[in-house]
Amino acid sequence: MTLVDGAGPAGHAVIGADTGVVEHDDAACERITLTGVVQGVGFRPFVARLAAALDVNGTVWNSSTAVFVEAAAQRATLDEFAERLVSDAPPLARITSVRREPMAAASAPVGFTIVASDTDAGPKSLVPPDAAVCNDCVAELRDPHDRRFGHPFITCTNCGPRFTIIRDLPYDRPSTTMASFEMCSACRAEYDDPSNRRHHAQPIGCHDCGPRLQWRTPDDADLGATVDDPGSRVGRAVDVLERGGTVAVKGLGGFQLVCRADDDTAVRTLRRRKARPDKPLAVMVPDLDAARRLARVGAVEARELASTAAPIVLLEALKDVSLSPLVAPDDPLVGVMLPSTPLQHLLFDAWRVVAGDVALVVTSANASGAPICHRDDELDDVVLPLADAVLTHDRPIHTPCDDSVVRIVDGTVVPIRRARGYAPMPFELVPDGTSAPGPRRAVLAVGGELKNTVAVVADGRAHVGQHVGDLENLATLAAFEQQVADLCRFHDVTPDVVVADLHPDYLGTRWARRLHPDRTRLVQHHHAHVAAVMAEHGLDPHRRVVGVAFDGTGYGTDGTIWGGEFLLASADGFERVGSLATFLLPGADAAVREPWRVALSLLRRAEIEWADDLAPVRHASDTERTLLAQQLERRLVCPPTSSMGRLFDGVASLLGVRHRVTFEAHAAIELEIAARRAAAPFPIAPFVLGSDGTIEHVDVVRSLVDAMRRGADVDELAAGFHHEVVELVAAVAERHASSTADGVIALSGGVFQNSLVTSGCRRRLTESGADVRSHRLVPPNDGGLSLGQAWIGLHGRSHESARKQG
């Protein structure tokens, strides 16, 4: 937070009015301006209550840019008041700046008032993320004597929907999807009462004024939003679940598919309908005690599960638990989350009566590759074909938002998907102690093709939107365009610079060039990965770091597929100082889906015969092997790559772990699982680092084949490969650390979702005295690209990072 002196906004000059005032000869008068996440979090009622407690006179109001307070009291009291505006702020508030301006008048109105919101020019207030229902609301939800007993949408200023219902700022009810719900007299009384927890809580309602549940099945007519007991609709959902059916439930950010997690048939049916054959599914349990009976839950894991963001947390599953093996096939990790909405709590309260602590599978209601469904007009064509019934409601969702996913590595949170509960919280891109960028450019960053996110920069802050998905079809492109429009509107951004990935065929890049041909700047994929780490940690944008960017695919400046890169990088550009030796991907995208192709390519490059004792050779048919040999010989549809992600895939097939995949990183994940089972790594040959920075892996492949033929344990070989990757990172990073100002090593890219690689690199580099930085706020995968692009777009002296060198 920054304390700033200066002029405040004009208007609302209550202090010093000519009538209705009490003079205080020793009073101090100030206008206090607060920016940050100060709307939708109960900030004005909080200010009013604090003023009443301290006997401060004045007024408070919102605009689209800030919260303004005009206050009068004795000097010591006013100082305490200003300090507690920050220290005692509501739990969902995030204050980024405070400006205190002395006012000339020494008089104030009796009491303290909240006045209507105002609009104002300039950057708008920060959009608050959605927050899990608070404990106070859950207690009322379960209290038969409370008037909101069983109300599926109970909320207050400390919890509930925000980002997903906001249409515009300032955050008032008419600017949300609650605009059509007129408050009853009881809700209005709470809303107007400064002492009430629901004072100016925009989403509040009750059984009388809504929102209300609805129930749909493929055969039944819509029962409508009647005032009858919502428990009957929840009861119907439980009946369907108990029989092994699937219910689509409308959540905060979209429809979700729910089925019991202990029923193989139920899970198999859900997977078939969703076209998701193998990728692990998340489960929901009612509370932390139930989570501990399902998986290992440490202190950090428990904190994240119970946080206001309430993400899915990847946990180590316990043995002999009542989960279908189809929930997370062959995976020792299980994604677990707790209920985050009142409706989910009601559903679990009813579910526990019939099924005890049996977990429920909860996953987004969309076909594989499509964005999450969130509109009511999608019910018949999209949602109902996926489910046996739908438990929905009549509150519209303006902005779709999927569940967030995190993993804990060495006690540190590593985001895997940044969405509900986190987006669109901003990042300060002009940290204290660094050189500011000349003009504060307005930047739009359109992210990458996979795991797309979008970011805008306004007033030196990057606002990173929620996970969109893979830009591979018109539906996800439409979701991408809507997010661009919303973020630009929320933050009054007309971009001076639009930053896109260097790949010419990415949909986001083509969109940027088509709509903003004169303002679009291209940033190399792995440069953006490293820049995202630098942005997260507030590093000087013009001082180079050693960046390690390991992933599956990124378009290089030489037109080839990169992915095993060492860069000396800053916002101004990069130098490629190390890279895996290239190998061929026979069939291009087919090799991504079928790692046995990569394995055979690696064998051919290592001059190892395709003998039948090798797993990928046995897996491929005679015809497949013949065609692949011809492809490699003629280099027909065989793009070269330096990808570490593809090397992981090839080694997974070489060891017989996984030959075909159905989701991204499938083979690499199973290779990590195998390595985790090992008692110790099997010693294999190291990577060879050439004087020109080329990293040769032929000896690694030969060593793995030789060890397998001598009967070495596959799990130990997988661990040995991981060990050599860590040693490689340490060797190359240490070679170039002296070329940076501070010896900073930045780790990024999807491979660093692998906890063995991340943990090993952190430990190994730290032991050598390096300053290791990795992701903690945005994902290391392509979900973090937009932040890196935005940072380069704001700070880069030469925007076209591809202009540097390959």
C-alpha positions in Angstrom: 0.0 0.0 0.0 1.2 3.5 -0.8 0.4 6.6 1.3 0.0 9.7 -1.0 -0.6 13.3 -0.3 -2.5 15.3 -3.0 -5.8 16.6 -4.2 -8.8 14.4 -3.9 -11.8 14.3 -6.2 -14.1 17.2 -6.6 -17.7 17.1 -5.2 -19.4 15.9 -2.0 -17.8 18.7 0.1 -19.9 17.9 3.1 -17.4 19.1 5.7 -17.8 22.8 6.3 -21.4 23.0 5.2 -23.3 26.1 6.3 -26.1 24.3 8.1 -26.6 21.4 10.4 -23.1 21.4 11.7 -21.3 21.5 15.1 -18.2 23.5 15.4 -15.0 21.9 16.9 -12.2 24.3 17.5 -9.6 21.5 17.9 -11.0 19.3 15.1 -9.0 18.1 12.1 -10.7 17.7 8.8 -9.5 15.5 6.0 -10.6 14.0 2.7 -9.3 10.3 2.5 -9.3 8.5 -0.8 -8.9 4.7 -0.9 -8.3 2.6 -4.1 -8.1 -1.1 -4.6 -10.7 -3.8 -4.0 -13.0 -1.5 -2.1 -16.3 -2.2 -3.9 -18.5 -5.2 -3.3 -16.8 -6.0 0.0 -18.8 -3.9 2.5 -16.3 -1.1 2.6 -18.7 1.9 3.0 -20.7 0.2 5.8 -17.4 -0.7 7.5 -16.3 3.0 7.3 -19.6 4.1 8.8 -19.4 1.6 11.7 -15.8 2.6 12.4 -16.6 6.3 12.3 -19.5 5.7 14.8 -17.2 3.7 17.1 -14.6 6.5 17.1 -17.0 9.4 17.2 -15.9 10.7 13.7 -18.3 12.9 11.8 -18.5 13.0 8.0 -19.5 11.0 5.0 -18.4 8.2 2.7 -19.3 7.4 -0.9 -18.1 5.2 -3.9 -17.2 6.3 -7.3 -16.1 4.2 -10.2 -12.5 4.9 -9.2 -12.3 4.8 -5.4 -13.9 5.2 -2.0 -13.9 8.7 -0.7 -14.2 9.6 3.0 -14.6 13.2 4.3 -14.1 13.1 8.1 -13.7 15.4 11.1 -12.5 14.5 14.6 -9.7 15.4 17.0 -6.3 14.9 15.4 -5.4 11.8 17.3 -8.8 10.2 16.6 -8.6 11.0 13.0 -5.1 9.4 12.7 -6.4 6.3 14.4 -9.4 6.3 12.1 -7.2 6.5 9.0 -4.9 3.7 10.2 -7.9 1.4 11.0 -9.4 2.0 7.6 -6.6 -0.2 6.4 -5.8 -2.5 9.4 -9.4 -3.4 10.1 -10.7 -3.4 6.5 -13.3 -6.1 5.6 -11.8 -9.5 4.8 -12.4 -9.3 1.1 -11.0 -5.8 0.7 -7.6 -5.1 -0.8 -6.4 -1.5 -0.5 -3.7 -0.5 -2.9 -3.4 3.3 -2.0 -4.6 5.8 0.5 -4.5 9.6 -0.1 -5.1 12.0 2.9 -5.8 15.6 2.1 -6.2 18.2 4.8 -9.4 20.3 4.4 -9.7 23.9 5.3 -13.0 23.8 7.2 -13.0 22.8 10.8 -16.7 21.8 11.0 -18.6 18.7 10.2 -22.2 17.4 10.1 -23.5 15.6 13.2 -23.0 11.8 12.7 -21.7 9.9 9.7 -23.6 9.2 6.5 -23.3 6.9 3.5 -24.3 8.7 0.3 -25.1 7.4 -3.2 -22.4 6.3 -5.5 -20.9 8.6 -8.0 -19.2 8.2 -11.4 -15.8 9.5 -12.0 -13.2 9.7 -14.8 -10.1 7.6 -14.5 -9.2 4.0 -13.7 -12.1 2.2 -12.1 -12.0 0.5 -8.8 -10.7 -3.1 -8.8 -13.3 -5.8 -9.5 -13.6 -8.1 -6.5 -13.4 -11.9 -7.0 -16.2 -14.2 -5.9 -15.8 -15.5 -2.3 -16.9 -18.7 -0.6 -19.9 -18.3 1.7 -18.8 -17.2 5.1 -19.3 -19.1 8.4 -21.8 -16.6 9.6 -24.0 -17.1 6.6 -23.7 -20.9 6.8 -24.8 -20.8 10.5 -27.9 -18.8 9.5 -28.5 -21.1 6.6 -28.8 -24.0 9.1 -30.7 -22.2 11.8 -34.4 -23.1 11.7 -35.2 -19.9 13.6 -33.5 -17.6 11.0 -35.6 -16.1 8.3 -33.0 -17.3 5.7 -33.0 -20.8 6.9 -32.4 -23.0 3.8 -32.1 -20.0 1.5 -29.8 -21.2 -1.3 -28.4 -17.8 -2.0 -27.7 -16.4 1.4 -24.9 -13.9 1.4 -23.5 -10.8 3.1 -20.8 -8.2 2.6 -18.1 -10.8 3.5 -19.0 -13.5 1.0 -20.8 -14.5 -2.1 -20.8 -13.6 -5.8 -19.0 -10.5 -7.1 -17.0 -10.9 -10.3 -19.5 -13.3 -11.9 -22.5 -10.9 -11.4 -20.9 -7.5 -12.1 -21.9 -5.9 -15.4 -20.1 -2.6 -14.7 -18.6 -0.4 -12.0 -19.3 1.3 -9.6 -20.5 -1.8 -7.9 -24.2 -1.2 -7.0 -27.1 -3.5 -7.4 -28.3 -1.9 -10.7 -24.9 -2.8 -12.2 -25.2 -6.5 -11.3 -27.4 -9.4 -12.4 -29.3 -8.8 -9.2 -30.9 -5.7 -10.7 -34.2 -7.5 -11.5 -34.7 -8.7 -7.9 -36.5 -6.1 -5.9 -35.7 -6.3 -2.3 -38.5 -7.0 0.2 -39.0 -4.7 3.1 -37.0 -6.9 5.5 -34.0 -7.1 3.1 -34.2 -3.4 2.5 -34.1 -2.7 6.2 -30.9 -4.7 6.6 -29.4 -3.1 3.5 -30.1 0.4 4.9 -28.9 -0.4 8.5 -25.2 0.6 9.0 -25.0 -1.8 12.0 -26.1 -4.8 9.9 -23.7 -7.3 8.3 -25.7 -6.9 5.1 -25.5 -3.1 4.9 -25.1 -2.2 1.2 -24.5 -5.9 0.4 -25.6 -5.8 -3.3 -26.5 -9.6 -3.8 -28.7 -10.0 -0.8 -32.1 -11.6 -1.0 -34.3 -14.1 0.8 -37.1 -16.6 0.3 -39.5 -13.8 -0.5 -37.5 -11.7 -3.0 -35.2 -14.3 -4.6 -33.3 -15.6 -6.3 -35.1 -19.0 -6.5 -34.3 -22.5 -7.5 -35.7 -24.3 -10.5 -35.7 -28.0 -11.5 -35.5 -29.4 -14.9 -35.3 -32.9 -16.4 -35.3 -33.9 -20.1 -39.0 -35.1 -19.7 -40.5 -32.7 -17.1 -41.6 -29.2 -17.7 -39.8 -26.3 -15.9 -41.3 -26.1 -12.4 -40.5 -22.3 -12.4 -39.2 -20.1 -9.7 -41.9 -20.5 -7.2 -41.8 -19.5 -3.5 -42.1 -23.1 -2.3 -39.5 -24.8 -0.1 -36.2 -25.0 -2.0 -35.4 -28.1 0.0 -37.8 -30.1 -2.2 -35.7 -29.3 -5.2 -32.5 -30.2 -3.4 -34.2 -33.4 -2.2 -34.9 -34.3 -5.8 -31.3 -33.8 -6.7 -30.2 -36.0 -3.9 -32.6 -38.7 -5.1 -31.0 -38.6 -8.6 -27.5 -38.8 -7.1 -28.4 -41.7 -4.8 -29.6 -43.7 -7.8 -26.3 -43.1 -9.6 -27.5 -40.3 -11.8 -25.8 -37.0 -12.8 -27.2 -33.6 -11.9 -26.1 -30.4 -13.5 -26.0 -27.7 -10.8 -25.8 -24.0 -11.6 -22.9 -22.6 -9.5 -21.4 -19.1 -9.2 -19.6 -19.2 -12.5 -21.4 -21.8 -14.5 -23.1 -25.2 -14.6 -21.3 -28.1 -13.0 -21.9 -31.8 -13.4 -22.3 -33.7 -10.1 -22.4 -37.5 -9.4 -21.5 -39.8 -6.5 -17.8 -40.5 -6.4 -18.0 -44.1 -5.1 -20.1 -45.4 -8.1 -18.1 -46.7 -11.1 -21.2 -46.7 -13.3 -22.0 -43.1 -12.4 -18.5 -41.8 -13.0 -18.2 -43.8 -16.2 -21.4 -42.4 -17.5 -20.4 -38.8 -16.7 -17.0 -39.4 -18.5 -18.8 -40.7 -21.6 -21.2 -37.8 -21.8 -18.5 -35.3 -21.2 -16.0 -37.0 -23.6 -13.3 -37.1 -20.9 -12.0 -40.7 -20.8 -9.0 -40.4 -18.5 -8.3 -36.9 -17.2 -8.8 -36.9 -13.4 -12.0 -35.5 -12.0 -12.3 -33.3 -8.8 -14.4 -34.3 -5.8 -16.2 -32.2 -3.2 -16.5 -33.2 0.4 -18.5 -31.4 3.1 -15.7 -30.2 5.4 -12.0 -30.5 6.3 -12.6 -33.6 8.5 -14.1 -35.4 5.5 -11.1 -34.2 3.4 -8.7 -35.7 5.9 -10.4 -39.0 5.7 -9.9 -39.0 1.9 -6.4 -37.6 1.5 -3.3 -36.2 3.3 -4.1 -32.6 4.4 -1.3 -30.5 5.8 -1.6 -27.0 7.3 -1.1 -25.2 4.0 -3.5 -27.6 2.2 -6.2 -27.0 4.9 -5.7 -23.2 4.7 -6.2 -23.2 0.9 -9.2 -25.5 1.1 -11.0 -23.3 3.6 -9.9 -20.0 2.1 -12.4 -17.5 0.6 -11.2 -18.6 -2.9 -12.0 -22.3 -2.0 -10.0 -23.8 -4.9 -9.6 -27.4 -5.9 -6.4 -28.6 -4.1 -4.5 -31.5 -5.4 -3.9 -33.9 -2.5 -2.2 -37.2 -2.0 -5.1 -39.7 -1.8 -5.2 -42.2 1.1 -5.4 -45.9 0.4 -8.6 -47.8 0.7 -10.9 -44.8 0.5 -14.4 -45.0 -0.9 -13.6 -43.4 -4.3 -14.2 -45.1 -7.6 -10.8 -45.8 -9.3 -12.4 -44.0 -12.3 -12.2 -40.6 -10.5 -8.5 -40.3 -11.0 -7.3 -43.4 -12.9 -3.8 -44.5 -11.8 -3.1 -41.2 -10.1 -2.1 -40.9 -6.5 -3.3 -37.3 -6.4 -7.0 -36.4 -6.1 -8.4 -32.9 -6.6 -10.5 -32.0 -3.5 -12.6 -28.9 -2.8 -15.1 -27.9 -0.1 -18.5 -26.4 -0.7 -18.2 -22.7 -1.6 -21.9 -21.7 -2.1 -24.9 -22.0 0.1 -26.6 -24.3 -2.4 -23.6 -26.7 -2.3 -23.9 -26.7 1.5 -27.6 -27.5 1.3 -26.9 -30.2 -1.2 -24.3 -31.8 1.1 -26.4 -31.5 4.2 -29.1 -33.5 2.4 -26.6 -35.9 0.8 -25.0 -36.8 4.2 -28.4 -38.0 5.5 -28.5 -40.7 2.8 -24.9 -41.3 2.0 -22.7 -40.2 5.0 -19.4 -38.7 3.9 -19.4 -40.1 0.4 -17.7 -37.6 -1.9 -19.3 -36.1 -4.9 -17.6 -35.6 -8.3 -18.0 -32.0 -9.4 -16.8 -30.9 -12.8 -17.7 -28.2 -15.3 -20.7 -28.9 -17.5 -19.2 -28.8 -20.9 -18.0 -31.2 -23.5 -14.2 -31.7 -23.6 -12.6 -28.6 -25.1 -15.6 -26.3 -24.9 -15.9 -23.4 -22.4 -18.0 -23.8 -19.2 -21.8 -23.4 -19.9 -23.3 -20.5 -17.9 -26.3 -19.2 -19.8 -29.9 -20.4 -19.2 -30.4 -20.6 -23.0 -27.8 -23.4 -23.1 -29.8 -25.7 -20.9 -31.7 -27.6 -23.6 -28.9 -27.9 -26.2 -25.8 -28.3 -24.0 -26.5 -29.0 -20.4 -29.4 -31.4 -20.4 -27.7 -33.9 -22.8 -24.9 -34.2 -20.2 -27.1 -34.8 -17.2 -30.2 -36.6 -15.9 -31.6 -33.4 -14.3 -30.7 -29.8 -13.7 -30.8 -27.9 -10.5 -30.7 -24.3 -11.7 -31.9 -20.8 -10.6 -33.0 -17.5 -12.0 -30.0 -15.3 -11.1 -28.1 -14.7 -14.4 -24.3 -15.3 -14.5 -22.7 -12.4 -16.4 -19.1 -13.7 -16.4 -18.4 -17.4 -16.6 -15.7 -18.6 -14.2 -14.4 -22.1 -13.6 -13.0 -23.5 -10.4 -9.4 -22.7 -9.6 -6.9 -25.5 -9.1 -3.7 -25.3 -7.0 -1.0 -27.7 -5.9 1.2 -27.4 -2.8 4.9 -28.0 -3.5 7.3 -27.7 -0.5 4.7 -25.8 1.4 4.3 -23.3 -1.4 1.1 -22.8 -3.4 1.5 -23.4 -7.1 -1.5 -22.3 -9.2 -2.5 -24.8 -11.9 -5.7 -22.9 -13.0 -6.4 -19.3 -11.9 -10.1 -18.6 -12.0 -12.9 -18.4 -9.3 -11.8 -16.7 -6.1 -8.6 -15.2 -7.6 -9.5 -13.6 -10.9 -9.4 -10.7 -11.7 -7.2 -9.6 -8.7 -4.5 -7.3 -10.1 -0.7 -7.3 -10.0 1.4 -4.2 -9.4 3.7 -3.9 -12.4 5.6 -0.8 -11.2 7.1 -2.1 -7.9 8.9 0.2 -5.5 12.6 0.7 -6.1 12.5 0.0 -9.8 12.7 2.4 -12.7 9.2 3.4 -13.8 8.2 3.0 -17.5 8.0 6.4 -19.2 4.4 6.7 -20.2 2.0 4.4 -18.3 0.8 2.6 -21.4 -2.6 0.9 -21.5 -1.8 -2.6 -22.6 -4.0 -5.6 -23.7 -2.3 -9.0 -23.5 -4.2 -11.8 -25.3 -2.3 -14.8 -23.9 -1.6 -18.0 -25.7 -3.5 -20.7 -27.5 -3.8 -23.2 -24.6 -5.1 -22.5 -21.1 -5.8 -19.0 -22.4 -6.1 -16.0 -20.1 -6.3 -12.3 -21.0 -4.8 -9.3 -19.1 -5.2 -5.6 -19.3 -2.8 -3.0 -17.8 -4.3 0.2 -16.4 -2.4 2.7 -14.3 0.5 0.3 -13.9 -1.6 -2.6 -12.7 -2.2 -5.9 -14.6 -5.7 -7.3 -14.3 -5.5 -10.9 -15.3 -8.8 -12.5 -16.2 -10.1 -16.0 -15.5 -9.1 -19.2 -17.2 -10.8 -19.2 -20.7 -9.5 -22.6 -22.0 -8.0 -23.7 -25.2 -8.6 -21.4 -28.2 -9.4 -24.2 -30.6 -13.0 -23.5 -31.6 -15.5 -20.7 -32.1 -17.1 -21.2 -28.6 -13.8 -20.5 -26.8 -12.9 -17.7 -29.1 -16.3 -16.1 -28.3 -15.5 -16.5 -24.6 -12.1 -14.9 -25.2 -13.6 -11.9 -27.0 -16.2 -11.4 -24.2 -13.4 -11.4 -21.6 -11.4 -8.9 -23.6 -14.5 -6.6 -23.8 -15.3 -6.9 -20.1 -11.8 -6.3 -18.8 -11.4 -3.3 -21.1 -14.7 -1.8 -20.1 -14.3 -2.4 -16.4 -10.9 -0.7 -16.4 -11.5 2.0 -19.1 -8.7 0.5 -21.3 -8.3 1.5 -24.9 -5.0 -0.2 -25.5 -1.9 1.7 -26.7 -0.2 -1.7 -27.1 -1.8 -5.1 -27.8 0.6 -8.0 -27.0 0.2 -11.4 -28.6 2.2 -14.6 -29.0 4.7 -14.9 -31.8 3.0 -17.9 -33.3 1.3 -16.6 -36.5 -1.6 -19.1 -36.4 -2.7 -18.7 -32.8 -6.3 -17.5 -32.8 -5.5 -14.8 -30.3 -2.6 -13.6 -32.4 -4.7 -13.5 -35.6 -7.5 -11.7 -33.7 -5.1 -9.1 -32.4 -3.6 -8.5 -35.8 -7.0 -8.2 -37.4 -8.5 -5.8 -35.0 -5.4 -3.9 -33.9 -2.9 -4.1 -36.8 -1.0 -1.0 -35.9 -0.8 -1.6 -32.2 0.0 -5.3 -32.0 3.4 -6.4 -30.8 4.5 -10.0 -30.8 6.3 -11.6 -27.8 8.1 -14.9 -28.0 6.3 -17.6 -26.0 9.1 -18.5 -23.6 10.2 -14.9 -23.1 6.6 -14.3 -21.8 6.9 -17.3 -19.5 10.0 -15.9 -17.9 8.6 -12.4 -17.8 5.5 -13.7 -15.8 7.8 -14.8 -13.0 9.6 -11.5 -13.1 6.3 -9.7 -12.9 5.0 -11.8 -10.0 8.1 -11.1 -7.9 8.3 -7.4 -8.7 11.8 -7.7 -10.3 13.5 -4.8 -12.1 12.2 -5.0 -15.7 15.5 -3.9 -17.2 17.9 -6.3 -15.2 18.4 -9.7 -16.8 17.6 -13.0 -15.1 18.5 -16.5 -16.1 15.1 -17.9 -17.3 14.4 -21.6 -17.5 11.3 -22.2 -19.7 10.4 -25.9 -20.1 7.1 -26.8 -21.8 5.5 -28.7 -24.6 5.2 -26.2 -27.4 6.2 -22.6 -28.1 6.9 -20.9 -31.5 10.6 -19.9 -31.7 12.1 -17.0 -33.5 13.7 -19.4 -36.0 10.2 -20.8 -36.9 10.8 -24.1 -35.1 9.1 -25.5 -32.0 10.9 -24.5 -28.8 10.3 -25.8 -25.3 13.6 -26.6 -23.5 15.0 -23.1 -23.2 17.5 -21.2 -21.2 17.2 -17.4 -21.7 19.0 -14.4 -20.4 15.9 -12.2 -20.3 14.5 -8.8 -19.2 11.5 -6.8 -20.4 13.6 -5.5 -23.2 14.4 -8.8 -24.9 16.2 -12.0 -24.4 19.3 -14.0 -25.5 18.9 -17.8 -26.0 21.9 -19.2 -24.2 20.8 -22.9 -23.9 18.4 -25.2 -25.6 17.7 -28.9 -26.0 19.1 -30.4 -29.1 16.3 -30.7 -31.6 14.6 -34.0 -32.5 11.8 -34.7 -34.9 8.1 -35.0 -34.2 6.8 -37.5 -36.7 3.2 -36.6 -37.6 3.4 -33.2 -35.8 0.3 -33.0 -33.6 -0.1 -36.8 -33.9 3.1 -37.1 -32.0 1.7 -35.1 -29.2 -1.3 -37.5 -28.9 0.9 -40.6 -29.4 4.2 -40.4 -27.5 5.3 -43.7 -29.0 6.1 -41.7 -32.1 8.4 -39.4 -30.1 10.1 -42.5 -28.5 10.8 -44.0 -31.9 12.1 -40.7 -33.2 14.5 -40.5 -30.1 15.6 -44.0 -30.7 16.4 -43.3 -34.4 18.3 -40.2 -33.5 20.3 -42.2 -30.9 21.1 -44.8 -33.6 19.3 -47.5 -31.6 17.6 -50.2 -33.6 13.8 -50.5 -33.2 14.0 -53.9 -31.6 11.0 -55.8 -30.2 12.3 -55.7 -26.7 11.5 -52.0 -26.5 8.1 -51.0 -25.3 7.2 -48.3 -27.9 8.3 -50.7 -30.7 6.0 -53.4 -29.4 3.2 -51.0 -29.0 3.2 -49.8 -32.7 1.9 -52.0 -35.4 4.1 -53.1 -38.3 2.3 -50.7 -40.6 2.7 -47.8 -38.1 6.4 -48.5 -37.8 6.9 -48.7 -41.5 5.1 -45.4 -42.1 7.0 -43.7 -39.3 10.4 -44.9 -40.6 9.5 -43.4 -44.0 8.4 -40.1 -42.4 11.6 -39.8 -40.5 13.7 -40.7 -43.5 12.0 -38.1 -45.7 11.4 -35.7 -42.9 7.8 -35.6 -44.1 5.5 -33.8 -41.5 8.3 -34.1 -39.0 8.9 -30.6 -37.5 12.0 -30.3 -35.3 11.6 -29.4 -31.7 13.7 -28.6 -28.6 10.7 -29.3 -26.3 11.4 -30.6 -22.8 7.7 -31.5 -22.5 7.9 -33.7 -25.6 11.1 -35.3 -24.3 9.2 -36.3 -21.1 6.5 -37.8 -23.4 9.1 -39.8 -25.3 10.8 -41.1 -22.2 7.4 -42.1 -20.8 6.8 -44.2 -23.8 10.4 -45.5 -23.9 9.9 -46.8 -20.3 6.5 -48.4 -21.2 4.6 -45.9 -19.0 2.2 -44.3 -21.5 2.1 -44.6 -25.3 -1.1 -42.7 -26.1 -2.6 -39.7 -24.3 -6.2 -38.3 -24.0 -5.3 -35.0 -22.3 -2.4 -32.6 -22.1 0.7 -33.8 -20.2 -0.9 -37.2 -19.7 2.3 -39.1 -20.3 4.5 -36.7 -18.4 2.1 -36.9 -15.4 2.3 -40.7 -15.3 6.1 -40.5 -15.6 6.2 -38.3 -12.5 3.9 -40.8 -10.7 6.3 -43.6 -11.6 9.3 -41.6 -10.4 7.5 -40.9 -7.1 7.1 -44.7 -6.5 10.8 -45.3 -6.8 12.9 -46.1 -3.7 15.8 -44.2 -5.3 16.8 -42.9 -8.7 18.7 -45.2 -11.0 21.9 -43.6 -12.1 21.8 -42.8 -15.8 24.1 -40.8 -18.1 23.7 -37.0 -17.8 22.8 -34.5 -20.5 25.8 -33.1 -22.3 26.1 -29.3 -22.5 27.9 -28.1 -25.5 30.0 -24.9 -25.7 27.3 -23.3 -28.0 24.6 -24.0 -25.4 23.2 -27.0 -27.2 22.0 -29.7 -24.7 22.5 -33.2 -26.1 20.2 -35.9 -24.8 21.4 -38.9 -26.9 23.4 -40.3 -24.0 20.4 -40.1 -21.7 18.3 -42.1 -24.2 21.0 -44.7 -24.7 21.6 -45.0 -21.0 17.8 -45.6 -20.4 17.7 -48.3 -23.1 20.8 -50.0 -21.8 19.5 -50.0 -18.2 16.1 -51.4 -19.2 17.8 -54.2 -21.1 19.8 -55.0 -17.9 16.5 -55.3 -16.0 16.5 -52.0 -14.1 13.3 -51.0 -12.4 11.1 -48.7 -14.5 10.1 -46.5 -11.6 13.8 -46.0 -10.6 14.6 -45.1 -14.2 11.9 -42.5 -14.2 13.3 -41.1 -11.0 16.8 -41.1 -12.6 15.5 -39.1 -15.6 14.0 -36.5 -13.3 17.2 -36.3 -11.4 19.2 -35.6 -14.5 16.7 -32.9 -15.6 17.3 -31.2 -12.3 21.1 -31.5 -12.6 20.8 -30.0 -16.1 19.0 -27.0 -14.9 21.5 -26.4 -12.1 24.5 -26.8 -14.5 23.2 -24.4 -17.1 21.8 -21.8 -14.7 25.0 -21.7 -12.7 27.0 -21.3 -15.9 25.1 -18.1 -16.7 24.2 -16.7 -13.3 27.2 -14.3 -13.4 25.7 -12.8 -16.5 22.8 -11.4 -14.5 22.9 -8.5 -12.1 21.5 -10.4 -9.1 22.0 -14.1 -9.9 18.2 -14.6 -10.2 17.0 -17.9 -11.7 13.4 -17.8 -12.9 11.6 -21.1 -13.5 8.5 -21.3 -15.7 6.6 -23.4 -18.2 4.2 -26.3 -17.9 7.0 -28.8 -17.0 7.3 -26.9 -13.6 3.9 -28.2 -12.7 5.8 -31.4 -12.0 6.6 -31.2 -8.3 9.7 -33.4 -8.5 11.2 -31.1 -11.1 10.2 -27.9 -9.3 11.2 -29.0 -5.8 14.5 -30.5 -7.1 15.5 -27.4 -9.0 14.6 -25.1 -6.1 16.7 -27.2 -3.7 19.6 -27.8 -6.0 19.9 -24.1 -7.1 19.4 -22.8 -3.6 22.2 -25.0 -2.3 24.5 -23.4 -4.9 23.6 -19.9 -3.6 21.2 -18.9 -6.4 18.2 -16.7 -5.9 15.5 -18.9 -7.3 12.1 -17.5 -8.3 9.1 -19.6 -9.4 5.4 -19.1 -9.8 3.1 -18.6 -6.8 0.3 -16.4 -8.1 -0.2 -17.4 -11.8 0.2 -20.8 -13.3 3.6 -21.9 -14.7 1.7 -23.2 -17.6 0.3 -21.1 -20.4 -2.3 -19.6 -18.1 0.5 -17.3 -16.9 1.5 -16.0 -20.4 -0.8 -13.0 -20.4 0.8 -11.6 -17.3 4.3 -11.9 -18.8 3.1 -10.4 -22.1 1.4 -7.5 -20.2 4.6 -6.8 -18.2 6.7 -6.8 -21.4 4.1 -4.5 -23.1 4.3 -2.0 -20.3 8.1 -2.0 -19.6 9.8 -3.2 -22.8 11.9 -0.6 -24.5 11.8 -2.8 -27.6 8.3 -4.2 -27.7 9.0 -6.8 -30.4 10.9 -9.4 -28.2 11.1 -11.6 -31.3 13.4 -9.0 -32.7 16.2 -10.2 -30.5 17.6 -13.5 -31.5 16.8 -17.2 -31.8 
